[in-house]
Amino acid sequence: MKHIGLGILLLTAALLTACEEKPYKPPVPKAEPDKSAVKLFEPQREALDKAKGVERTIEQAGRDREEAAEKAGR
């Protein structure tokens, strides 16, 4: 009876170690970056820059309006 329990324990340990997942090795990066990856987000960057420009314009118009209101109120 003692030998059966030991055998089951050893068999279970052997099966668990055999099913162990191998460590992931990432692929080696290329020496030169892919040119298509650089252009991947270019339209989004351009749209963001354009939106920031519009935001600056709106803020400046608001400041100009406030200054005009202050001058008119005097």
N, CA, C and O atoms as a GROMACS GRO file, in nm:
protein
  296
    1MET      N    1   0.083  -0.118   0.000
    1MET     CA    2   0.000   0.000   0.000
    1MET      C    3   0.088   0.126   0.000
    1MET      O    4   0.057   0.223  -0.068
    2LYS      N    5   0.194   0.122   0.076
    2LYS     CA    6   0.284   0.235   0.085
    2LYS      C    7   0.352   0.259  -0.050
    2LYS      O    8   0.377   0.373  -0.088
    3HIS      N    9   0.383   0.150  -0.121
    3HIS     CA   10   0.451   0.161  -0.250
    3HIS      C   11   0.358   0.216  -0.358
    3HIS      O   12   0.404   0.285  -0.450
    4ILE      N   13   0.231   0.188  -0.348
    4ILE     CA   14   0.134   0.237  -0.446
    4ILE      C   15   0.121   0.389  -0.435
    4ILE      O   16   0.120   0.459  -0.536
    5GLY      N   17   0.113   0.439  -0.314
    5GLY     CA   18   0.103   0.585  -0.292
    5GLY      C   19   0.227   0.656  -0.341
    5GLY      O   20   0.219   0.763  -0.401
    6LEU      N   21   0.345   0.596  -0.315
    6LEU     CA   22   0.471   0.653  -0.360
    6LEU      C   23   0.478   0.651  -0.513
    6LEU      O   24   0.526   0.746  -0.574
    7GLY      N   25   0.432   0.544  -0.573
    7GLY     CA   26   0.432   0.532  -0.720
    7GLY      C   27   0.340   0.635  -0.784
    7GLY      O   28   0.375   0.696  -0.885
    8ILE      N   29   0.222   0.654  -0.725
    8ILE     CA   30   0.128   0.754  -0.777
    8ILE      C   31   0.187   0.894  -0.764
    8ILE      O   32   0.173   0.976  -0.854
    9LEU      N   33   0.253   0.921  -0.652
    9LEU     CA   34   0.315   1.050  -0.630
    9LEU      C   35   0.425   1.076  -0.732
    9LEU      O   36   0.433   1.185  -0.788
   10LEU      N   37   0.510   0.977  -0.756
   10LEU     CA   38   0.617   0.993  -0.853
   10LEU      C   39   0.562   1.009  -0.995
   10LEU      O   40   0.613   1.090  -1.072
   11LEU      N   41   0.460   0.933  -1.029
   11LEU     CA   42   0.399   0.942  -1.161
   11LEU      C   43   0.336   1.081  -1.182
   11LEU      O   44   0.349   1.140  -1.289
   12THR      N   45   0.269   1.130  -1.079
   12THR     CA   46   0.207   1.262  -1.088
   12THR      C   47   0.314   1.370  -1.105
   12THR      O   48   0.298   1.461  -1.186
   13ALA      N   49   0.422   1.361  -1.029
   13ALA     CA   50   0.530   1.459  -1.040
   13ALA      C   51   0.593   1.454  -1.178
   13ALA      O   52   0.625   1.558  -1.235
   14ALA      N   53   0.611   1.335  -1.233
   14ALA     CA   54   0.670   1.320  -1.367
   14ALA      C   55   0.579   1.381  -1.473
   14ALA      O   56   0.626   1.447  -1.566
   15LEU      N   57   0.448   1.358  -1.460
   15LEU     CA   58   0.355   1.413  -1.558
   15LEU      C   59   0.349   1.566  -1.550
   15LEU      O   60   0.340   1.632  -1.653
   16LEU      N   61   0.353   1.621  -1.431
   16LEU     CA   62   0.348   1.766  -1.415
   16LEU      C   63   0.474   1.833  -1.471
   16LEU      O   64   0.465   1.940  -1.531
   17THR      N   65   0.588   1.772  -1.451
   17THR     CA   66   0.710   1.831  -1.506
   17THR      C   67   0.717   1.815  -1.656
   17THR      O   68   0.775   1.900  -1.724
   18ALA      N   69   0.658   1.710  -1.711
   18ALA     CA   70   0.658   1.691  -1.855
   18ALA      C   71   0.565   1.791  -1.922
   18ALA      O   72   0.589   1.828  -2.037
   19CYS      N   73   0.462   1.835  -1.855
   19CYS     CA   74   0.366   1.928  -1.912
   19CYS      C   75   0.402   2.073  -1.884
   19CYS      O   76   0.326   2.164  -1.919
   20GLU      N   77   0.515   2.096  -1.823
   20GLU     CA   78   0.554   2.232  -1.788
   20GLU      C   79   0.574   2.315  -1.915
   20GLU      O   80   0.633   2.269  -2.012
   21GLU      N   81   0.524   2.438  -1.912
   21GLU     CA   82   0.532   2.526  -2.028
   21GLU      C   83   0.674   2.579  -2.041
   21GLU      O   84   0.737   2.618  -1.943
   22LYS      N   85   0.723   2.580  -2.162
   22LYS     CA   86   0.857   2.631  -2.189
   22LYS      C   87   0.854   2.784  -2.182
   22LYS      O   88   0.754   2.845  -2.218
   23PRO      N   89   0.962   2.846  -2.136
   23PRO     CA   90   0.964   2.993  -2.130
   23PRO      C   91   0.959   3.054  -2.270
   23PRO      O   92   1.017   3.001  -2.365
   24TYR      N   93   0.889   3.165  -2.281
   24TYR     CA   94   0.873   3.232  -2.409
   24TYR      C   95   0.999   3.309  -2.443
   24TYR      O   96   1.051   3.385  -2.361
   25LYS      N   97   1.048   3.289  -2.563
   25LYS     CA   98   1.162   3.365  -2.611
   25LYS      C   99   1.112   3.457  -2.722
   25LYS      O  100   1.071   3.410  -2.827
   26PRO      N  101   1.116   3.588  -2.698
   26PRO     CA  102   1.067   3.681  -2.800
   26PRO      C  103   1.157   3.677  -2.923
   26PRO      O  104   1.275   3.646  -2.914
   27PRO      N  105   1.100   3.709  -3.038
   27PRO     CA  106   1.181   3.708  -3.159
   27PRO      C  107   1.287   3.818  -3.154
   27PRO      O  108   1.267   3.922  -3.092
   28VAL      N  109   1.397   3.794  -3.220
   28VAL     CA  110   1.507   3.891  -3.222
   28VAL      C  111   1.466   4.007  -3.313
   28VAL      O  112   1.426   3.985  -3.427
   29PRO      N  113   1.474   4.131  -3.263
   29PRO     CA  114   1.433   4.244  -3.346
   29PRO      C  115   1.528   4.265  -3.464
   29PRO      O  116   1.646   4.232  -3.457
   30LYS      N  117   1.472   4.320  -3.570
   30LYS     CA  118   1.554   4.349  -3.688
   30LYS      C  119   1.644   4.467  -3.657
   30LYS      O  120   1.614   4.548  -3.568
   31ALA      N  121   1.752   4.477  -3.729
   31ALA     CA  122   1.845   4.588  -3.708
   31ALA      C  123   1.784   4.720  -3.754
   31ALA      O  124   1.810   4.824  -3.694
   32GLU      N  125   1.703   4.718  -3.859
   32GLU     CA  126   1.642   4.838  -3.913
   32GLU      C  127   1.492   4.834  -3.888
   32GLU      O  128   1.428   4.733  -3.917
   33PRO      N  129   1.433   4.941  -3.833
   33PRO     CA  130   1.289   4.939  -3.808
   33PRO      C  131   1.210   4.933  -3.937
   33PRO      O  132   1.253   4.982  -4.041
   34ASP      N  133   1.095   4.873  -3.928
   34ASP     CA  134   1.006   4.859  -4.043
   34ASP      C  135   0.947   4.996  -4.079
   34ASP      O  136   0.889   5.062  -3.993
   35LYS      N  137   0.962   5.037  -4.202
   35LYS     CA  138   0.915   5.170  -4.245
   35LYS      C  139   0.762   5.180  -4.241
   35LYS      O  140   0.709   5.288  -4.217
   36SER      N  141   0.692   5.070  -4.264
   36SER     CA  142   0.545   5.074  -4.260
   36SER      C  143   0.495   5.097  -4.117
   36SER      O  144   0.388   5.155  -4.098
   37ALA      N  145   0.570   5.053  -4.018
   37ALA     CA  146   0.530   5.074  -3.879
   37ALA      C  147   0.542   5.221  -3.841
   37ALA      O  148   0.463   5.270  -3.759
   38VAL      N  149   0.637   5.292  -3.898
   38VAL     CA  150   0.655   5.434  -3.869
   38VAL      C  151   0.536   5.512  -3.922
   38VAL      O  152   0.491   5.607  -3.857
   39LYS      N  153   0.484   5.475  -4.038
   39LYS     CA  154   0.373   5.546  -4.100
   39LYS      C  155   0.238   5.499  -4.048
   39LYS      O  156   0.134   5.554  -4.086
   40LEU      N  157   0.238   5.400  -3.964
   40LEU     CA  158   0.113   5.340  -3.917
   40LEU      C  159   0.024   5.441  -3.845
   40LEU      O  160  -0.096   5.445  -3.870
   41PHE      N  161   0.081   5.521  -3.758
   41PHE     CA  162   0.003   5.615  -3.678
   41PHE      C  163   0.015   5.759  -3.727
   41PHE      O  164  -0.030   5.850  -3.659
   42GLU      N  165   0.073   5.780  -3.843
   42GLU     CA  166   0.092   5.915  -3.895
   42GLU      C  167  -0.041   5.990  -3.915
   42GLU      O  168  -0.049   6.106  -3.876
   43PRO      N  169  -0.144   5.929  -3.972
   43PRO     CA  170  -0.272   6.002  -3.985
   43PRO      C  171  -0.331   6.044  -3.851
   43PRO      O  172  -0.389   6.152  -3.839
   44GLN      N  173  -0.315   5.960  -3.749
   44GLN     CA  174  -0.367   5.994  -3.617
   44GLN      C  175  -0.287   6.111  -3.557
   44GLN      O  176  -0.344   6.199  -3.494
   45ARG      N  177  -0.155   6.110  -3.578
   45ARG     CA  178  -0.073   6.220  -3.527
   45ARG      C  179  -0.110   6.351  -3.595
   45ARG      O  180  -0.120   6.455  -3.530
   46GLU      N  181  -0.130   6.345  -3.726
   46GLU     CA  182  -0.168   6.466  -3.799
   46GLU      C  183  -0.303   6.519  -3.750
   46GLU      O  184  -0.319   6.640  -3.732
   47ALA      N  185  -0.399   6.432  -3.728
   47ALA     CA  186  -0.529   6.474  -3.679
   47ALA      C  187  -0.518   6.534  -3.539
   47ALA      O  188  -0.585   6.632  -3.508
   48LEU      N  189  -0.434   6.476  -3.456
   48LEU     CA  190  -0.415   6.529  -3.320
   48LEU      C  191  -0.351   6.666  -3.325
   48LEU      O  192  -0.392   6.756  -3.252
   49ASP      N  193  -0.249   6.684  -3.410
   49ASP     CA  194  -0.185   6.815  -3.423
   49ASP      C  195  -0.285   6.919  -3.474
   49ASP      O  196  -0.285   7.033  -3.428
   50LYS      N  197  -0.368   6.880  -3.568
   50LYS     CA  198  -0.469   6.971  -3.622
   50LYS      C  199  -0.569   7.010  -3.513
   50LYS      O  200  -0.607   7.126  -3.502
   51ALA      N  201  -0.611   6.914  -3.432
   51ALA     CA  202  -0.704   6.941  -3.323
   51ALA      C  203  -0.642   7.034  -3.220
   51ALA      O  204  -0.709   7.122  -3.166
   52LYS      N  205  -0.514   7.015  -3.193
   52LYS     CA  206  -0.446   7.104  -3.097
   52LYS      C  207  -0.438   7.246  -3.153
   52LYS      O  208  -0.452   7.342  -3.078
   53GLY      N  209  -0.417   7.258  -3.284
   53GLY     CA  210  -0.416   7.390  -3.345
   53GLY      C  211  -0.551   7.459  -3.336
   53GLY      O  212  -0.558   7.579  -3.309
   54VAL      N  213  -0.658   7.384  -3.358
   54VAL     CA  214  -0.793   7.439  -3.345
   54VAL      C  215  -0.819   7.482  -3.201
   54VAL      O  216  -0.880   7.586  -3.177
   55GLU      N  217  -0.773   7.402  -3.107
   55GLU     CA  218  -0.792   7.436  -2.966
   55GLU      C  219  -0.721   7.567  -2.931
   55GLU      O  220  -0.777   7.651  -2.862
   56ARG      N  221  -0.598   7.584  -2.981
   56ARG     CA  222  -0.525   7.709  -2.955
   56ARG      C  223  -0.600   7.827  -3.016
   56ARG      O  224  -0.608   7.934  -2.954
   57THR      N  225  -0.653   7.810  -3.136
   57THR     CA  226  -0.727   7.917  -3.202
   57THR      C  227  -0.850   7.956  -3.121
   57THR      O  228  -0.878   8.075  -3.104
   58ILE      N  229  -0.923   7.859  -3.071
   58ILE     CA  230  -1.043   7.885  -2.992
   58ILE      C  231  -1.007   7.955  -2.861
   58ILE      O  232  -1.076   8.048  -2.820
   59GLU      N  233  -0.899   7.911  -2.797
   59GLU     CA  234  -0.857   7.975  -2.672
   59GLU      C  235  -0.817   8.120  -2.697
   59GLU      O  236  -0.850   8.208  -2.618
   60GLN      N  237  -0.744   8.144  -2.806
   60GLN     CA  238  -0.703   8.281  -2.838
   60GLN      C  239  -0.824   8.369  -2.867
   60GLN      O  240  -0.828   8.484  -2.824
   61ALA      N  241  -0.923   8.316  -2.940
   61ALA     CA  242  -1.044   8.391  -2.969
   61ALA      C  243  -1.119   8.424  -2.840
   61ALA      O  244  -1.174   8.534  -2.827
   62GLY      N  245  -1.121   8.333  -2.746
   62GLY     CA  246  -1.186   8.358  -2.616
   62GLY      C  247  -1.115   8.467  -2.539
   62GLY      O  248  -1.180   8.552  -2.478
   63ARG      N  249  -0.982   8.465  -2.540
   63ARG     CA  250  -0.906   8.571  -2.472
   63ARG      C  251  -0.931   8.707  -2.538
   63ARG      O  252  -0.949   8.807  -2.469
   64ASP      N  253  -0.932   8.708  -2.672
   64ASP     CA  254  -0.957   8.833  -2.744
   64ASP      C  255  -1.096   8.889  -2.710
   64ASP      O  256  -1.113   9.009  -2.691
   65ARG      N  257  -1.195   8.800  -2.702
   65ARG     CA  258  -1.331   8.840  -2.669
   65ARG      C  259  -1.338   8.898  -2.528
   65ARG      O  260  -1.406   8.998  -2.504
   66GLU      N  261  -1.267   8.834  -2.433
   66GLU     CA  262  -1.266   8.884  -2.296
   66GLU      C  263  -1.201   9.021  -2.288
   66GLU      O  264  -1.249   9.109  -2.216
   67GLU      N  265  -1.091   9.041  -2.361
   67GLU     CA  266  -1.024   9.171  -2.361
   67GLU      C  267  -1.114   9.277  -2.422
   67GLU      O  268  -1.118   9.390  -2.374
   68ALA      N  269  -1.185   9.242  -2.529
   68ALA     CA  270  -1.275   9.337  -2.592
   68ALA      C  271  -1.390   9.374  -2.498
   68ALA      O  272  -1.432   9.489  -2.492
   69ALA      N  273  -1.439   9.275  -2.424
   69ALA     CA  274  -1.546   9.301  -2.328
   69ALA      C  275  -1.499   9.391  -2.215
   69ALA      O  276  -1.574   9.477  -2.170
   70GLU      N  277  -1.375   9.373  -2.170
   70GLU     CA  278  -1.320   9.458  -2.064
   70GLU      C  279  -1.303   9.601  -2.114
   70GLU      O  280  -1.332   9.697  -2.041
   71LYS      N  281  -1.256   9.616  -2.238
   71LYS     CA  282  -1.237   9.751  -2.294
   71LYS      C  283  -1.372   9.820  -2.315
   71LYS      O  284  -1.385   9.940  -2.294
   72ALA      N  285  -1.472   9.744  -2.356
   72ALA     CA  286  -1.604   9.801  -2.380
   72ALA      C  287  -1.672   9.838  -2.248
   72ALA      O  288  -1.753   9.931  -2.244
   73GLY      N  289  -1.640   9.768  -2.143
   73GLY     CA  290  -1.702   9.792  -2.013
   73GLY      C  291  -1.646   9.913  -1.944
   73GLY      O  292  -1.709   9.961  -1.850
   74ARG      N  293  -1.535   9.967  -1.982
   74ARG     CA  294  -1.473  10.082  -1.915
   74ARG      C  295  -1.536  10.208  -1.953
   74ARG      O  296  -1.494  10.314  -1.906
   0.00000   0.00000   0.00000
